[in-house]
């Protein structure tokens, strides 16, 4: 299923229902094809309900959890028991509900030591666990400013090797620490070059405030970080209000609640 497809749903609940089924199918396909699945999870509020429904599907289909590895695409510089933690949200909404083995969960271990050293450790963990291959499934959100993961327009990234570079389409390497401004603080994120190695990419986008950013992403606007990430197949699962007055034309399919 190569290429791009935009799936438009009526509301957030319908998005969660459609997206959870799509994610479960992608995980099942990876297990069937390669015997394992490496999944990179998004944080934020939009995926929470999707993750809860995905947990139900994984349990019902008896997915072999020992064959699935779970990673976090980005993280705030907070411990995982902080309410703002992406890992904390993923654990409560999905991973704890399926009793995912602890060794299958690969968090950033944020808020310990130095952010750049933390990014270096995570890049090493990713390289070791992925074995030179890209992720089977990458789940992403989209901010109203067009950011995805913690790739913020105009921010500065600190690479594990010590280089300081603008956040951009061609940021090298696997992981970086991002100085995202006083209101956001330090962030940790996987880099565009690595994220683009994903077999399947699924964006979850809900809310009218995302409509301008979504239009830029679908138009491949080079100034919008969300437009930098596409995989072998890329799905945009979006609510109707997120499409704005102009409907997308990338394989649009409207699903009703």
KEKOLZA-879368 format. One record per residue (C-alpha): x, y, z; residue in one letter. Coordinates in steps of 0.05 Angstrom, whole numbers, plus 5000, padded with zeros to 4 digits. Layout:
BEGIN
XYZA ...
***
This chain:
BEGIN
500050005000X 505150514977X 503851254971X 499451735009X 492351695033X 488052185072X 482451875114X 477452395138X 473152225198X 467252595228X 470052705297X 475452505347X 471951855366X 471351635294X 478751815285X 480651365343X 476450785317X 479250825246X 486450965268X 486650395318X 484449895265X 489650165217X 495250125268X 493249415288X 493349205215X 500249505205X 503049145266X 499948495244X 502748575174X 509748685202X 509248075246X 506947645188X 512247905141X 518347945187X 516547605252X 517248255292X 514548965294X 518149595315X 513150145332X 514650875346X 509251215387X 506951935387X 505552325449X 500652885462X 493152855473X 490552645405X 493051915406X 490451745475X 483651465454X 486751125394X 491750775440X 486150535486X 482450215427X 488949935400X 490149595467X 483349255461X 484949015391X 491848745411X 488748355468X 483048085426X 487647855370X 492847585419X 498547945387X 505147635411X 507748195454X 514747905458X 515548055384X 513548795388X 518349345407X 515550025430X 519350675423X 517751415435X 518651895377X 519852485424X 519652685496X 519553285542X 525153375592X 521053095649X 520852425685X 515851915661X 511352015722X 510452745703X 503452875673X 506853195612X 510952575596X 509652245529X 512051575556X 507551635616X 501551755571X 503351165526X 504250715585X 497550895617X 493450895552X 496650295518X 502649925545X 500149785615X 493449555588X 496749015546X 501948845599X 507548985549X 514048675574X 518449205605X 524249005562X 520049165500X 519049895521X 524550375501X 523851055534X 528551645533X 529851645608X 529052405606X 530552895662X 536852515682X 543552825667X 544753225604X 539653255546X 544953175492X 547852565527X 540752295534X 539652365459X 546251995447X 544051415492X 537351365456X 540651375388X 545050795410X 538950415437X 535250525371X 541150285330X 541949665373X 534549485373X 532949645300X 538949255274X 540149725217X 532849715193X 527650265196X 521450245240X 515549835216X 510550345241X 511351085259X 505551455292X 505852215291X 501552805311X 501553505282X 501854175318X 498254805297X 505055095280X 506654495235X 511354135282X 511453385288X 515152985341X 519253545373X 521553835307X 519554555318X 520155085263X 525955545279X 528555135338X 535854935349X 537954205353X 544053935390X 546553295357X 549752735398X 556452875365X 556453595390X 554153975329X 548954525337X 544354585277X 537654885259X 531854395261X 531054215188X 529153705136X 536253425130X 538153395203X 542952805205X 543152235254X 537851875294X 536352305356X 537553005380X 536153475438X 532154085418X 532154765450X 524954945435X 524255605472X 522455835542X 515255605536X 517054895514X 523854785546X 528454225526X 525653685482X 528453025456X 526652785387X 528252285333X 531052625270X 527752685201X 532752265164X 531451675210X 523951775214X 523551745138X 526151035139X 519450795167X 515450295127X 508750585148X 507451285175X 500751465206X 499152185224X 493352315273X 490653025265X 484453295301X 481653995309X 480354615267X 486654945294X 490754435254X 487554585187X 492655085161X 498454645182X 495254025151X 494354385085X 501754565085X 503753855101X 499553555045X 502454074997X 509453865018X 511254565042X 518754525057X 518155015115X 513354555153X 516553995194X 510453545187X 511653535112X 518653265121X 516452575143X 513552065095X 514651315094X 513850765043X 506450865057X 503651485092X 496651565121X 493552205147X 487652025192X 484252695205X 477752975232X 473353355184X 474454025219X 482053935211X 481353935135X 478654655136X 474354935080X 478554605025X 478253845026X 484753465014X 485253054951X 490452534970X 486251904967X 480852215010X 475951745043X 470651995091X 468751515147X 462651665188X 462351555263X 
***
